[in-house]
Amino acid sequence: RKEVEQDPGPFNVPEGATVAFNCTYSNSASQSFFWYRQDCRKEPKLLMSVYSSGNEDGRFTAQLNRASQYISLLIRDSKLSDSATYLCVVLDQGGKLIFGQGTELSVKP
Amino acid sequence: NAGVTQTPKFQVLKTGQSMTLQCAQDMNHEYMSWYRQDPGMGLRLIHYSVGAGITDQGEVPNGYNVSRSTTEDFPLRLLSAAPSQTSVYFCASSYSIPYGGQETQYFGPGTRLLVL
């Protein structure tokens, strides 16, 4: 079983739609959680950290459920520019970042 | 600041050849790491360093060596290239070990390697 699992997609949605990604992790001792964004053939960039209380940044909302060991990312009012691959990332207790395989999002006009 | 730079951008090697992928950062970051990214696999950690003179293995270290003689540079050496090492390689850095979610990892633009 992979340590961090995501639905690879692709998710094809129209502009303005709301889309949600889920991610599960296997190590209950994991320390911190993140969502990264990766555009085609580019390097990953931090989108947001994920906190137990949930956090929001504009149209993006991240949630963490430690009991069920899953993380979610909600994107509201999707834009064409949101098209990318979204990587779920978990920090293990040894200080190493563990990446999911990514979920591809394609927002269509 | 240039951030994290990697060279070369592209490389084609023959099986058995050796080469070094260069990574440098000008942000005075202590923590540097190398990842490889393959389709359907996500990024996997190869080696990392918590400071000059200190390196350690990640998830997939076999076939790769690293050294950290300066804070700025963290080269990755392929000792004898194999087709299984065909991948995209990313170098990343952060001010410290990313405990507590406070330290953003900055990634370089990547090196695309093809081993024939």
Interface residues (C-beta under 8 A of the other chain):
Chain A: V4 P8 Q31 S32 F33 F34 R41 K42 E43 P44 K45 L46 S49 V50 Y51 L87 L91 G95 K96 L97 I98 F99 G100 Q101 G102
Chain B: S33 Y35 G40 M41 G42 L43 R44 L45 Y48 G58 E59 F90 I97 P98 Y99 G100 G101 T104 Q105 F107 G108 P109 G110
